[in-house]
Amino acid sequence: MRILLIRHAEPDYTHDSLTEKGRLEAELLSRRMIQYEIRDFYVSPLGRARETADYTLSKLGRKAEVLPWMAEFRGRCPSPVPGRPDISWDYPPLIWTSFPDAMDPVKWIDNPIFDRGNVREIWKETTDGADQLMARYGFRKSGPIWLSEHNTTDTIAIFCHFAIGMAFLSYLMDLSPLLLWHRILCLPSSVTEVVTEERIQGQVSFRATKIGDTAHLESAGERRSPAGLFPECYTGIDSTDPAVNGGDFSRNP
């Protein structure tokens, strides 16, 4: 089985839609996506993901099923850093790396910092949603692996958001989401591909063959959007800030 996780194109967070550049990114992405043989399409309920998906779906005459739990990772708890947002997946490096068992795929959620807020609730919503989705294709999680009596070569595509995409990926691959949230950034309209590997019949693991791939932008000479990335040199400004959205802190292309 192959799963394509597609982050929405450059967002206009204020209006939950796409910027003019984002619409161009979604168009370039659609030209790539129609080359795949995709069995099923899924999409977040949020506008920026649905608008991104529409470019591909309209070309194919297809529809996507909305997955409510894919509406970004909404877990919040008070930030340990004064003045920082209460976003559980956006802590500075010296904070999250100091959490006991931060790298453990099971114990990371037991940190006392999550006693307040809804991070545990949203994490359970995420894992329950993942279990239900994978069950449709005959997969059942068993510790670090997935069990499947009839693995397939089918492809599914999910148009979603960075944090929820990494949360889903971490659950598939039995990793702590803190590791993926803070060590990887999938830029807008990027494609992450994971495939099943069945070394022992009936026992499946997932391996990433592409992470945050933006070949559709680079081949067209279109610059990558930095949305979600702090600048390489310190400014104190997150590029998701609407005031700087659309700036370019990334290398060309």
Backbone as a ProteinNet text record, in pm:
[ID]
protein_1_A
[PRIMARY]
MRILLIRHAEPDYTHDSLTEKGRLEAELLSRRMIQYEIRDFYVSPLGRARETADYTLSKLGRKAEVLPWMAEFRGRCPSPVPGRPDISWDYPPLIWTSFPDAMDPVKWIDNPIFDRGNVREIWKETTDGADQLMARYGFRKSGPIWLSEHNTTDTIAIFCHFAIGMAFLSYLMDLSPLLLWHRILCLPSSVTEVVTEERIQGQVSFRATKIGDTAHLESAGERRSPAGLFPECYTGIDSTDPAVNGGDFSRNP
[TERTIARY]
83.9	0	87.8	38.7	109.5	15.9	68.8	-7.7	65.1	-7.5	45.5	-15.3	70.3	27	66.1	-32.8	-7.2	-42	57	26.8	-38.9	-134	-199.6	-97.1	-135.9	-49.7	-40.1	39	65	-65.9	-77.2	-205.9	-222.6	-346.4	-390.4	-463.5	-390.5	-448.1	-563.8	-558.3	-663.1	-799.4	-802.1	-928.6	-942.6	-849.5	-848.9	-865.9	-780.3	-784.3	-641.4	-623.3	-490	-456.8	-327.9	-282.3	-281.4	-252.5	-240	-128.3	-18.1	90.7	45.1	-32.3	-82.1	-168.3	-245.9	-329.2	-242.9	-134.5	-41.4	24.1	63.5	122.6	25.5	-101.5	-201.9	-222.5	-215	-227.9	-109.3	12.7	130.3	125.5	80.7	66.3	-32	-143.7	-246.9	-193.1	-104.7	-47.5	38.2	91.8	169.4	77.4	-23.9	-108.3	-189.8	-227.8	-310.4	-231.7	-100.6	-19.4	-26.8	-70.8	-82.3	-214.7	-214.4	-339.3	-384	-476.5	-516.6	-654.1	-658.4	-784	-882.5	-836.3	-925.3	-858.8	-939.4	-894	-960.2	-880.4	-931.6	-882.1	-957.7	-920.6	-962	-883	-918.4	-1042.9	-1121.4	-1237.4	-1202.2	-1076.2	-1039.6	-1023.6	-1055	-1062.4	-935.3	-819.8	-694.7	-657.5	-693.5	-667	-767.3	-893.6	-995.8	-973.2	-931.1	-904	-785.9	-684	-569.3	-612.1	-691.8	-736.7	-823.9	-902	-997.2	-930.6	-809.2	-740.5	-717.7	-679.2	-657.9	-789.7	-883.5	-1010.5	-1088.3	-1086	-1160.7	-1103.7	-972.1	-909.9	-948.4	-965.4	-994.6	-1143.2	-1224.7	-1367.1	-1395.4	-1316.4	-1328	-1373	-1411.6	-1445.1	-1360.2	-1342.7	-1265.3	-1355.9	-1330.8	-1404.3	-1339.1	-1420	-1369.5	-1344.4	-1224.8	-1189.1	-1180.9	-1281.4	-1281	-1156.7	-1101.4	-985.4	-857.7	-863.6	-748.2	-746	-830.7	-838.5	-724.4	-603	-482.2	-477.3	-357.5	-345.5	-381.7	-498.4	-555.4	-521.7	-430.4	-392.7	-325.5	-374	-320.8	-294.8	-192.3	-166	-80.4	-81	-4.5	142.6	195.9	335.8	426.5	537.1	633.3	719.8	705.1	783	690.9	712.5	626.3	618.8	496.5	477.8	466.2	489.6	478.1	337.4	289.1	155.8	146.2	23.1	1.3	-7	74.7	73.9	166.9	111	187.9	299	292.8	395.9	490.2	497.2	579.5	668.4	713.7	801.3	944.9	1022.1	1164.3	1241.5	1352.7	1426.5	1466.3	1517.5	1562.3	1447.7	1325.7	1208.9	1166.3	1132.6	1076.7	1179.4	1307.3	1408.2	1433.6	1390.7	1409.2	1294.7	1189.2	1077.2	1124.2	1088.9	1117.3	1049.2	1121.3	1067	1013.7	1071.8	1024.4	1029.7	1126.8	1144.2	1067.3	1001.2	931.3	795.6	762.5	637.3	511.7	525.5	410	412.3	528.5	536.7	545.2	570.4	586.3	463.7	346.8	222	199.5	280.2	263.2	329.5	397.4	464.7	364.4	399.2	306.9	262	340.8	300.7	167	133.4	8.7	-108.2	-85.3	-195.1	-301	-256.6	-350.6	-368.6	-486.1	-512.8	-573.5	-574.7	-644	-554.1	-422.9	-330.7	-358.8	-379.3	-405.4	-535.8	-634.4	-763.8	-749	-676.2	-659.3	-568.5	-468.7	-383.8	-466	-555.7	-641.5	-735.1	-788.7	-872.4	-794.3	-667.5	-582.5	-556.3	-518	-487.2	-612.9	-725	-851.2	-887.3	-871.5	-900.4	-809.5	-681.2	-585.8	-622.4	-657.4	-696.7	-817.2	-915.9	-1037.3	-1008.4	-923.7	-889.7	-813.7	-713.3	-632.2	-711.2	-809	-892.6	-971.2	-1002.3	-1073.6	-993.3	-862	-774.6	-713.8	-770.1	-730.2	-609	-575.4	-458.5	-499.9	-427.2	-451.1	-316.8	-304.5	-177.7	-154.5	-32.4	7.3	146.6	152.2	281.8	349.1	473.9	548.3	516.8	434.1	403.4	252.4	215.7	75.1	52.7	-59.8	-95.1	-191.1	-167.2	-252.9	-251.8	-369	-377.6	-370	-411.7	-413.7	-362.4	-232.8	-173.1	-196.4	-205.9	-233	-128.3	-133.2	-47.9	-128.2	-246.3	-330.3	-264.9	-301.4	-254.9	-372.9	-356.9	-455.7	-385	-460.1	-404	-482.9	-410.6	-472.9	-420.5	-509.6	-474	-499.6	-393.6	-411	-315	-255.3	-175.1	-47.8	50.1	179.2	169.4	118.3	124.4	42.1	-78.7	-159.7	-101	-41.4	22.5	137.6	218.4	329.6	281.3	171.9	115.1	69.5	0.6	-44.3	75.4	175.2	294.1	366.8	376	445.5	374.3	241.7	164.5	184.1	184.6	209.3	345.5	446.3	584.5	634.7	544.8	579.5	694.2	675.1	771.9	700.5	777.1	719.8	688.6	567.5	538.5	625.2	674.1	762.3	883.9	933.5	1051	1022.1	907.7	875.1	833.2	756.6	713.4	831.3	940.3	1049.6	1173.2	1181.3	1299.9	1271.2	1145.3	1107.2	1012.8	1023.2	920.3	883.4	757.4	705.7	646.6	707.3	664.9	531.1	463.3	332.9	332.4	229.3	201.2	294.8	376.6	472	402.5	468.9	416.2	508.6	450.3	522.1	463.1	549.8	505.6	557.1	467.5	507.4	448.6	525.6	482.1	497.6	420.1	428.7	546.2	604.1	712.6	675.2	663.7	616.9	727.4	821.2	933.3	890	793	732.9	586.2	535.6	398.6	300.7	216.8	115.7	161.5	293.2	346.6	404.1	346.3	376.7	434.4	534.1	583.3	576.9	575.9	568.8	704.1	747.1	873.2	849.2	914.5	901	995.6	941.9	1024.2	1040.3	952.8	964.9	912.5	981.8	934.4	937.5	821.2	813.2	865	837	890.7	816.6	891.4	833.9	883.5	903	956.6	867.8	737.2	644.3	666.5	715.6	746.7	883.2	980.5	1116.9	1128.2	1056.6	1064.5	999.5	908.5	842.3	911.7	1019.3	1090.8	1018	925.5	848.5	917.2	935.4	1000	910.9	974.6	900.6	854.4	736.7	687.8	744.4	781.3	838.7	735.7	606.8	504.3	524.1	540.4	563.9	708.1	795.3	938.4	988	1063	1131.3	1248.1	1283.7	1393.7	1524.1	1610	1738.3	1822.5	1814.7	1885.3	1782.4	1811.8	1711.9	1644.1	1512.1	1430.6	1324.6	1301.1	1196	1058.6	1050.2	921.7	901.8	788.2	748.6	684	719.7	666.8	518.7	456.6	311.8	238.1	309.3	248.7	190	60.5	-0.9	73	142.8	212.7	329.7	384.9	500.2	472.1	348.5	314.8	343.3	412.6	446.9	590.4	659.6	802.1	880	1008.4	1087.7	1212.2	1206.4	1322.7	1390	1337	1390.7	1490.3	1570.9	1665.8	1590.4	1654.5	1591.6	1637.5	1545.3	1401.5	1339.6
-119.2	0	124.7	227.4	354.1	464.6	549.8	663.1	791.6	882.8	1014	1116.8	1183.7	1290.8	1423.2	1503.4	1628.3	1745.7	1828.2	1949.2	2051.2	2126.1	2229.7	2327.4	2394.9	2494.8	2618.6	2718.5	2832.6	2891.5	2902.1	2939.7	3088.4	3129	3256	3215.5	3210.2	3159.7	3246.1	3375.5	3465.6	3426.1	3381.9	3346.3	3196.6	3117.4	2972.3	2937.1	2994.8	2971	2972.3	2992.9	2997.4	3138.5	3169.1	3293.8	3278.4	3386.5	3377.3	3280.2	3286.8	3190.7	3048.8	3034.8	2903.8	2840.7	2922.7	2869.9	2822.6	2893.6	2847.3	2716.2	2707.4	2583	2467	2489.8	2383.3	2338.4	2432.2	2397.3	2311.5	2352.2	2273.2	2135.6	2131.5	2003.7	1912.9	1968.5	1886.1	1818.9	1886.5	1828	1706.5	1707.5	1593	1481.9	1520.6	1421.4	1338.2	1396.5	1320.8	1209.2	1207.9	1100.5	972.4	986.2	869.2	796.6	667.4	590.9	582.6	668	681.3	618.5	524.2	455.1	546.4	611.6	692.5	824.5	929.3	1061.3	1098	1159.2	1208.7	1351.8	1429	1568.4	1616.9	1708.2	1778.7	1863.7	1892.8	1980.2	2127.3	2165.1	2305.8	2356.1	2484.3	2541.9	2534.7	2558.7	2562.3	2425.5	2318.6	2183.8	2147	2181.5	2147.9	2224.2	2349.8	2428	2370.2	2325	2261.4	2135.2	2053.1	1926.7	1948.5	2056	2078.9	2085.5	2136.1	2145.9	2007	1913	1775.9	1705.7	1717.9	1646.8	1690.5	1820.3	1868.8	1815.4	1801.3	1747.3	1601.1	1529	1385.9	1354.7	1454.6	1428.4	1340.3	1358.9	1276.1	1359.8	1291.7	1357.2	1297.6	1375.2	1328.7	1318.4	1219.6	1206	1295.4	1369.2	1457.3	1375.6	1390.6	1325.8	1435	1446.4	1554.1	1554.9	1438.6	1433.6	1481.8	1504.5	1557.4	1710.4	1773.8	1920.6	1978.3	1955.8	1999.4	1937	1934.1	1881.5	1994.1	1984.6	2094.6	2088	2000	1988.9	2114.9	2166.7	2288.8	2266.3	2331.4	2332.8	2455.3	2505.9	2627.2	2611.5	2711.6	2706.7	2727.2	2650.6	2671.2	2794.9	2859	2977.9	3098.9	3193.1	3312	3383.7	3418.2	3491.6	3407.7	3275.1	3188.6	3131.1	3099	3040	2904.9	2862.4	2734.2	2618.9	2623.1	2519.2	2406.5	2289.4	2179.3	2128.7	2157.5	2106.8	2217.6	2327.8	2439.9	2492.3	2403.4	2445.9	2462.8	2554.6	2568.1	2439.5	2415.9	2289.9	2252.6	2348.9	2313.7	2278.4	2311.7	2276.1	2133.1	2103.8	1970.9	1859.6	1888.3	1784	1750.8	1838.9	1812	1729.5	1706.8	1627.3	1483.8	1425.6	1283.6	1199.3	1104.7	1013.4	1085.9	1199.4	1275.7	1194.6	1104.1	1026	894.1	864.7	737.4	746.9	654	663.6	647.8	592.9	572.3	667.8	681.5	755.2	907	958.2	1102.5	1179.3	1119.6	1187.5	1192.4	1116.6	1113.3	1230.8	1318.3	1431.4	1517.1	1559.3	1639.6	1770	1819.8	1943.7	1928.6	1803.8	1778.8	1751.2	1770.3	1752.6	1861	1975	2083.1	2095.2	2134.5	2145.1	2016.5	2004.7	1892.5	1808.8	1813	1740.5	1590.7	1535.4	1390.6	1354.2	1438.9	1414.1	1415.4	1513.6	1522.9	1411.9	1372.3	1260.3	1132.7	1108.7	989.8	998.9	1117.6	1136	1101.7	1141.9	1115.4	966.3	899.9	757.1	674.7	713.4	643.9	661.5	784.2	809.3	729.8	722.9	645.2	497.5	444.8	303.8	274.3	363.2	341.9	350.2	446.2	458.4	336.9	294.3	181.1	50.6	40.8	-79.9	-98.6	9.8	-0.6	-80.3	-78.1	-145.1	-272.9	-316.4	-444.4	-441.1	-324.1	-312.3	-292.5	-357.6	-342.7	-327.2	-221.1	-193.8	-292	-340.5	-432	-391.6	-300.2	-249.5	-171.5	-204.5	-127.2	-166.1	-268.5	-312.6	-308.7	-331.2	-343.7	-483.4	-541.1	-673.9	-659.9	-739.4	-735.2	-870.6	-927.3	-1056	-1040.2	-924.3	-903.9	-763.3	-744.2	-616.6	-591.9	-464.4	-431.4	-332.9	-306.8	-205.5	-78.9	-65.5	51.9	177.8	291.4	422.4	504.2	569.7	666	800	908.2	1042.6	1118.7	1188.5	1265.9	1409.1	1502.7	1644.3	1699.6	1745.4	1784.2	1896.1	1887.6	1994	1934.1	2018.5	1966.8	1889.1	1951.5	1888.9	1761.2	1761.4	1639.8	1533.4	1576.5	1479.9	1408.5	1484.7	1424.1	1339.6	1379.7	1298.3	1163.4	1165.3	1042.3	957.1	1021.8	949.2	886.8	958.5	904.4	780.9	782.1	665.8	548.2	574	466.7	402.7	487.2	440.8	412.8	425.8	399.3	487.5	618.2	718.7	821.8	892.4	1003.5	1117.3	1173.6	1286.8	1408.3	1421.6	1533.9	1534.3	1416.2	1403.7	1456.9	1419.1	1462.6	1608.8	1652.4	1792.4	1889.1	1850.8	1944.2	1919.2	1804.9	1774.6	1772	1784.3	1782.8	1900	1962.6	2056.8	2026.5	1996.3	1975.6	2108.4	2168.4	2299	2290.1	2401.1	2400.2	2328.9	2252.4	2171.2	2052	2024.4	1913.4	1778.4	1677.3	1540.4	1451.9	1382.5	1281.8	1146	1052.4	919.3	812.5	727.6	612.9	487.3	380.8	254.6	143.3	39	-75.6	-164.4	-225.3	-321.6	-447.4	-558.9	-683.9	-788.4	-778.6	-873.5	-1011.1	-1010.3	-1134.8	-1130.3	-1234.5	-1231.3	-1198.1	-1098.2	-1058.2	-952.9	-922.1	-821.4	-706.2	-589.5	-476.4	-360.7	-295.5	-168.9	-65.2	61.4	169.9	239.1	264.9	334.5	453.2	563.4	683.8	677.9	700.5	706.2	849.9	938.3	1081.6	1156.4	1261.7	1345.1	1490.2	1552.5	1693.7	1724.5	1638.6	1655.9	1767.7	1859	1971.4	1974.7	1858.3	1851.6	1924.8	1925.7	1992.2	2143.3	2199.2	2341.5	2368.1	2290	2311.4	2293	2192.7	2167.9	2280.4	2354.3	2466.8	2599.6	2595.4	2716.8	2803	2742.8	2816.7	2805.3	2918.6	2918.5	2849.8	2783.3	2719.6	2824.4	2802.2	2890.3	2844.6	2936.3	2897.9	2884.3	2890.6	2895.5	2784.1	2824.8	2730.6	2724.9	2799.9	2793.5	2925.1	2915.3	3034.5	3065.1	3192.5	3227.9	3161.2	3142.3	3078.2	3161.6	3292	3380.9	3451.7	3465.4	3505.1	3638.2	3635.1	3757	3754.1	3633.7	3619.2	3606.3	3599	3595.1	3458.7	3398.3	3274.3	3311.7	3242.7	3279.8	3249.6	3182.5	3164	3289.4	3388.2	3515.6	3580	3612.5	3670.8	3793.2	3865	3986.7	3955.8	3834.7	3801.2	3684.2	3632.6	3519.4	3553.6	3464.9	3489.4	3535	3561.4	3594.3	3471.2	3484.6	3371	3356.5	3259.6	3228.5	3101.3	3043	2916.4	2942.4	2841.4	2850.6	2847.7	2900.2	2899.6	2775.8	2691.5	2713	2668.2
0	0	0	-64	-66.1	-16.5	72.3	124.4	87.4	25.4	-9	86.5	163.5	252.3	187.5	152.4	81.6	171.9	200.9	276.7	183.8	237.3	158.3	100.8	-5.7	-67.8	21.4	-22.9	64.9	116.9	250.4	309.3	335.7	328.7	385.8	512.7	624.6	748.6	798.2	769.8	817.1	761.5	636.7	571.3	547	601.7	581.9	433.9	353.4	209.8	158.8	30.7	-28.3	-74.1	-73.6	-131.8	-284.8	-355.5	-501.2	-537.8	-466	-488.7	-457.1	-350	-312.3	-420.4	-488.6	-596.9	-713.7	-739.3	-842.8	-800	-673.2	-622.9	-636.6	-603.4	-611.8	-755.3	-849.5	-990.8	-1034.9	-998.5	-1034.4	-968.5	-844.9	-774.8	-847.2	-892.7	-957.4	-1083.5	-1154.7	-1276.1	-1242.1	-1122.6	-1075	-1024.6	-948	-882.4	-980.9	-1092.9	-1187.2	-1255.6	-1235.3	-1292.5	-1209.4	-1083.4	-996.1	-1021.6	-997.6	-995.8	-850.2	-812.7	-673.2	-652.9	-559.9	-531.9	-460.6	-353.1	-271.1	-234.7	-230.7	-188.2	-55.7	32.9	160.5	178	257.7	275.6	413.3	467.5	590.2	564.5	668.9	649.5	636.5	660.4	657.4	514	496.2	362.6	282.3	344.6	269.4	212.5	285.8	235	125.9	145.4	46.5	-83.8	-71.2	-191.6	-267.8	-196.4	-261.3	-334.4	-268.7	-328	-450.4	-450.4	-559.3	-696.1	-702.2	-830.2	-890.2	-806.8	-853.4	-880.7	-788.2	-799.9	-923.1	-952.5	-1067.9	-1197.8	-1205.3	-1326.3	-1347.9	-1238.1	-1246	-1240.7	-1210.3	-1192.9	-1072.7	-968.7	-848.2	-729.2	-621.9	-496	-385.2	-278.8	-163.3	-42.5	39.2	165	269.9	341.8	446.4	573.2	629.1	755.9	863.1	950.5	1051.5	1139	1170.7	1260.6	1192.3	1062.6	990.5	989.2	1069.1	1073.2	1154.8	1112.7	1181.7	1321.2	1381.8	1517.9	1613.3	1675.8	1752.3	1900.6	1938.9	2079.3	2130.5	2242.1	2301.8	2450.8	2502.2	2645.5	2673.5	2797	2827.4	2790.4	2722.6	2682.2	2803.3	2813.4	2921.4	2899.3	2783.7	2751.5	2753.1	2843.7	2849.6	2715	2677.5	2554.4	2429	2439	2323	2314.9	2194.7	2179.5	2249.1	2275.6	2344.4	2244.6	2141.4	2038.7	2081.4	2102.2	2160.3	2070.5	1941.3	1850.4	1803.8	1881.2	1838.6	1951.3	2039.3	2148.5	2099.2	2158.5	2123.7	2155.4	2085.2	2098.9	2241.1	2320.2	2454.3	2547	2508	2589.5	2562.6	2436.2	2409.6	2425.9	2397.6	2414.8	2560.8	2651.6	2794.5	2853.4	2774.9	2824.5	2851.2	2965.2	2985.8	2877.1	2820.8	2719.2	2595.8	2562.4	2447.3	2318.5	2308.2	2185.4	2186.6	2298.1	2308.7	2239.4	2148.2	2072	2155.7	2275.9	2363.7	2482.5	2547.4	2673.4	2657.1	2536	2518	2568.8	2554	2589.3	2740.3	2818.8	2964	3033.6	2959.5	3022.7	3099.3	3222.5	3304.6	3238.2	3142.3	3077.3	3005.3	2969.5	2899	2993.8	3126.4	3221.5	3202.6	3151.4	3123.3	2972	2930.8	2788.5	2733.2	2600.1	2535.2	2444.9	2467.6	2380.8	2382.3	2498.9	2506.4	2436.8	2452.7	2387.2	2235.1	2183.3	2038.6	1986.9	2063.8	2023.1	2011.5	2107.4	2099.9	1980.2	1954.8	1836.9	1710.5	1707.6	1591.7	1574.4	1681.8	1670.1	1643	1702.4	1672.5	1525	1474.7	1334	1242.5	1278.4	1198.4	1199.1	1315.6	1325.1	1236.4	1239.3	1160.5	1010.4	972.5	831	781.9	857.7	813.9	815.7	904.9	910.2	780.1	712.7	585.2	483.4	498	403	461.9	575.1	633.2	722.6	779.3	865.3	1010.7	1100.2	1244.2	1314.4	1394.6	1462.3	1576.2	1584.2	1691.3	1737	1835.9	1880.2	1769.5	1737.4	1636.7	1492.5	1470.7	1334.4	1311.7	1186.4	1148.2	1092.7	1126.9	1078	960.3	857	738.8	670.6	652.5	584.5	433.2	385.2	240.4	207.8	219.2	181.7	32.3	-7.1	-146	-197.8	-326.6	-387.4	-417.6	-358.6	-380.6	-325.7	-383.3	-338	-288.2	-172.4	-125.6	-106.4	-119.8	-105.5	-0.1	88.3	195.2	187.7	160.4	160.6	300.5	366.9	506.7	544.6	662.5	721.3	778.7	804.3	848.9	979.9	1085.8	1218	1225.3	1168.8	1173.7	1081.7	970	881.9	950.4	1025.2	1097.5	1214.8	1278.3	1386.2	1331	1217.8	1152.9	1111.8	1052.2	1008.7	1126.8	1238	1354.6	1407.8	1400.9	1448.6	1353.3	1223.8	1127.6	1149.6	1179.4	1184.2	1325.6	1425.2	1564.5	1611.8	1592.5	1636.1	1723.6	1804.5	1879.2	1783	1787.6	1698.1	1726.4	1850	1881.5	1790	1759	1673.4	1533.1	1476.4	1341.1	1338.1	1437.4	1441.9	1441.4	1509.8	1531.7	1445.5	1381.1	1301.5	1151.4	1114.3	973.2	949.2	833.7	791.5	647.6	625.7	490.7	444.1	343.5	295.6	221.8	202.6	137.2	1.9	-21.5	-141	-155.9	-53.3	-64.7	-50.1	-103.9	-103.4	-20.7	75.7	153.8	118.7	86.1	41.4	137.2	184.4	265.2	202.2	209	150.2	253.9	233.2	322.7	283.7	385.1	364.4	442.9	370.8	431.8	424.2	518	518.8	567.5	658.2	706.3	668.3	607.3	557.3	669.4	642.1	738.4	837.1	839.4	930.5	847.2	864.8	777.9	857.9	802.1	856.4	745	784.3	686.1	676.3	551.9	528.9	436.8	469	388.6	269.2	150.7	29.9	-19.3	25.7	-2.3	120.2	159.9	270	224.9	221.9	186.2	46.7	-49.9	-184.3	-258.7	-319	-393.6	-537.1	-595.6	-731.8	-831.5	-807.1	-899.8	-902.5	-791.4	-788.2	-852.5	-813.8	-860.9	-1012.3	-1066.4	-1210.5	-1290.2	-1225.3	-1292	-1262.3	-1185.1	-1150.8	-1048.3	-975.1	-874.7	-738.8	-671.6	-541.3	-438.1	-343.7	-235.1	-134	-77.6	27.8	161.1	249.9	378.7	490.5	459.3	564.2	666.8	792.8	900.9	946.1	880.7	909.3	969.1	1078.4	1127.6	1033.8	1016.2	926.4	967.7	869.9	896.4	993	979.9	1070.9	1158.3	1283.7	1382.9	1353	1354.2	1350.2	1458.9	1515.5	1615.2	1553.3	1421.2	1352.4	1286.7	1315.3	1250.1	1117.3	1011	879.4	864.5	962.6	957.2	999.6	1053.4	1090	964.3	964.2	843.8	792.4	882.3	840.1	748.1	758.1	674.6	584.3	584.3	499.3	353.2	286.5	147.9	130.9	242.7	234.4	193.8	175.9	130.2	214.1	309	389.8	340.5	235	185.4	73.7	47.5	-63.6	-196.4	-298.4	-430.7	-505.7	-555.1	-553.3	-421.9
[MASK]
+++++++++++++++++++++++++++++++++++++++++++++++++++++++++++++++++++++++++++++++++++++++++++++++++++++++++++++++++++++++++++++++++++++++++++++++++++++++++++++++++++++++++++++++++++++++++++++++++++++++++++++++++++++++++++++++++++++++++++++++++++++++++++++

